[in-house]
């Protein structure tokens, strides 16, 4: 299971999507607030806000929550001010890890991220120490029950998709960054619900892990993703299926 397929790996391992719903809403609300603050509250003229709002719709977030988040972002309602920050480091086995956050207290966020790395045998690095190992791409995840292979491949071919991986009951679609918005729109207009859609950091190369390192890396990624301030975690691990199946119940 490659690093860019981490989404399906971690979600299957955690197996508690319903319990994560509130946490997902919190992260999406922060995305909307920051996008509105940076580019204004008009969805038509703010691509970042448009993507964040569509992500909210994909996750069945109530409209009033979306509207309140936009108003907070443009200053019509009071609220916490979030700032973007990122952390780069290495997990056991030489795995590169890039963590994107939205925080109202960077010192707290830094301490929490550092603690997670240290706990599972990793370490933080300097800025740009691992970012060069990744490339920004569009990433969309769709449950296989939402569509069939012919439909999704047809949409993909019309919108310049680079790769489609069908595994663990989902389609994981990778596209060039510049094609993401048109691809996402085409999928939504076809009546297909997305489990995840956004710009992600995709590794240029992956690091194959043995069983010992795989356990540590998966635990580190899960711990980071559970932090309130963390919006996304990108990594370049590759866990062979036979090893992943062995450790699945343990973590």
C-alpha positions in Angstrom: 0.0 0.0 0.0 1.8 3.1 -1.2 2.1 6.4 0.6 -0.3 8.1 -1.8 -2.8 5.3 -1.0 -2.5 6.2 2.7 -6.1 7.4 2.8 -7.6 4.0 2.3 -5.0 2.4 4.5 -5.6 4.6 7.5 -9.4 4.8 7.2 -9.6 1.0 6.9 -7.3 0.5 9.9 -9.1 3.0 12.1 -12.5 1.6 11.1 -14.5 4.4 13.0 -15.7 6.8 10.3 -18.8 7.7 12.2 -16.8 8.6 15.3 -14.6 10.8 13.2 -17.4 12.8 11.7 -17.3 15.6 14.2 -13.5 15.9 13.8 -13.9 16.0 10.1 -16.4 18.8 10.3 -14.0 20.8 12.6 -11.2 20.5 10.0 -13.5 21.5 7.1 -14.8 24.5 9.0 -11.2 25.7 9.5 -10.5 25.3 5.8 -13.6 27.4 4.9 -12.8 30.1 7.5 -9.2 30.4 6.2 -10.2 30.3 2.5 -12.8 33.0 3.0 -10.3 35.1 5.0 -7.7 34.9 2.3 -9.8 35.1 -0.8 -13.2 36.6 0.2 -16.6 35.0 0.7 -17.7 34.8 -3.0 -17.5 31.1 -4.0 -17.5 31.9 -7.7 -14.4 34.1 -7.5 -12.5 32.1 -4.8 -11.4 28.7 -6.0 -10.0 27.7 -2.6 -13.3 28.5 -0.9 -15.2 26.7 -3.7 -13.2 23.5 -3.1 -13.6 23.7 0.7 -17.4 24.3 0.4 -17.7 21.3 -2.0 -15.8 19.2 0.5 -18.3 20.2 3.1 -21.2 19.2 0.9 -19.4 15.9 0.1 -19.3 15.2 3.9 -23.0 16.2 4.4 -22.2 19.3 6.5 -25.3 21.4 7.2 -25.6 24.6 5.2 -25.9 26.8 8.2 -22.5 25.5 9.4 -21.0 26.4 6.1 -22.6 29.9 6.0 -21.3 30.6 9.5 -17.8 29.6 8.7 -17.8 31.9 5.6 -19.0 34.8 7.7 -16.4 34.1 10.3 -13.7 34.1 7.6 -14.8 37.5 6.2 -15.2 39.0 9.6 -19.0 39.3 9.8 -19.1 37.0 12.8 -16.5 36.8 15.7 -14.3 33.7 15.9 -10.9 32.3 16.4 -8.2 33.3 13.9 -6.4 30.4 12.3 -3.0 30.5 10.6 -1.5 28.0 8.2 1.7 26.2 9.3 3.6 23.1 8.2 6.0 20.7 9.7 8.4 18.4 7.9 10.2 15.4 9.3 11.2 11.7 9.1 9.4 8.7 10.5 11.2 5.4 11.2 12.6 3.6 8.2 13.5 6.9 6.5 9.9 7.8 5.6 9.3 11.5 4.8 6.3 13.1 6.5 4.8 16.5 5.6 2.2 17.8 8.0 -0.2 20.7 7.1 -2.0 22.5 10.0 -4.4 25.3 10.7 -3.8 26.6 14.2 -4.8 29.4 16.5 -1.6 28.7 18.6 1.5 27.6 16.7 3.5 26.9 19.8 0.9 24.4 21.0 0.6 22.8 17.6 4.4 22.5 17.2 4.7 20.8 20.6 1.9 18.3 19.8 3.4 17.4 16.4 6.9 17.1 17.8 5.7 14.9 20.6 4.0 12.5 18.1 7.2 12.2 16.0 9.3 11.6 19.1 6.9 9.0 20.6 7.0 6.8 17.5 10.8 7.1 16.8 10.7 9.9 14.2 12.1 13.4 14.3 11.2 16.8 12.9 13.5 18.5 10.3 14.1 21.9 9.0 11.7 23.6 6.5 12.0 22.2 3.0 13.8 19.1 4.3 11.2 16.8 2.8 8.9 18.9 0.7 11.0 18.4 -2.4 10.1 14.7 -2.3 6.4 15.5 -3.0 4.4 17.1 -5.8 1.0 18.8 -5.4 -1.7 16.8 -7.2 -5.5 16.6 -7.1 -6.8 13.6 -5.2 -10.4 12.3 -5.1 -11.6 9.2 -3.3 -14.9 7.7 -4.2 -16.6 4.6 -2.7 -17.1 1.9 -5.4 -20.8 1.8 -4.6 -21.2 5.3 -5.9 -20.3 4.5 -9.5 -19.0 1.8 -11.8 -15.6 1.4 -13.6 -16.9 2.5 -17.0 -18.4 5.7 -15.7 -15.5 6.8 -13.6 -12.9 6.0 -16.3 -15.0 7.9 -18.8 -15.0 11.0 -16.6 -11.3 10.6 -15.9 -10.4 10.4 -19.6 -12.3 13.6 -20.3 -10.5 15.5 -17.5 -6.9 14.6 -17.8 -6.5 12.1 -14.9 -3.0 10.7 -14.3 -3.9 7.6 -12.3 -6.9 5.6 -10.9 -6.4 3.0 -8.2 -9.3 0.7 -7.3 -8.5 -0.9 -3.9 -10.2 -1.5 -0.6 -13.6 -0.7 -2.0 -12.7 2.8 -3.2 -11.5 4.5 -6.3 -8.5 6.8 -5.6 -8.1 9.3 -8.4 -4.9 11.4 -9.0 -4.9 14.3 -11.4 -2.7 17.3 -12.2 -3.3 20.2 -9.8 -4.6 22.4 -12.7 -7.2 19.8 -13.7 -8.5 19.1 -10.2 -11.4 21.6 -10.2 -12.9 20.6 -13.5 -12.5 16.9 -12.6 -14.2 17.4 -9.2 -17.0 19.4 -10.8 -17.6 16.7 -13.4 -17.8 14.0 -10.7 -20.3 16.1 -8.6 -22.4 16.9 -11.7 -22.6 13.2 -12.4 -24.3 12.7 -9.1 -21.3 10.9 -7.5 -20.5 11.6 -3.9 -16.8 11.9 -2.9 -15.4 10.7 0.3 -12.4 13.0 0.0 -11.4 15.6 -2.6 -8.6 18.2 -2.5 -5.1 19.1 -3.4 -2.7 16.6 -1.8 1.1 16.1 -1.7 1.9 12.9 -3.7 5.3 11.4 -3.2 7.7 11.1 -6.2 9.1 7.9 -4.8 8.2 5.6 -2.0 10.1 3.8 0.8 9.3 0.1 1.3 8.9 -0.8 4.9 9.4 -4.0 6.9 6.9 -5.0 9.5 8.6 -3.3 12.5 8.9 0.1 10.8 5.4 -0.2 9.3 3.7 -0.4 12.7 5.6 2.7 13.9 4.8 4.7 10.8 1.1 3.8 10.7 0.8 4.7 14.4 2.6 8.0 13.8 0.4 9.0 10.9 -2.8 8.1 12.8 -1.7 10.1 15.8 -0.9 13.1 13.7 -4.2 12.9 11.8 -6.1 12.8 15.1 -4.6 16.1 16.3 -7.2 18.9 16.0 -4.9 21.3 14.3 -3.7 18.9 11.6 -5.4 19.2 8.3 -3.5 16.6 6.3 -0.5 14.3 6.5 1.5 13.3 3.5 4.1 10.5 3.5 6.0 8.3 1.1 5.8 4.9 2.7 5.1 1.6 0.9 3.8 -1.3 2.9 3.5 -4.7 1.1 0.0 -6.1 1.3 1.1 -9.2 3.1 2.7 -7.1 5.9 -0.2 -4.8 6.1 -2.6 -7.7 6.5 -0.5 -9.1 9.3 -0.4 -6.0 11.4 -3.9 -4.7 10.6 -5.5 -6.1 13.8 -2.7 -4.9 16.0 -2.9 -1.2 15.2 
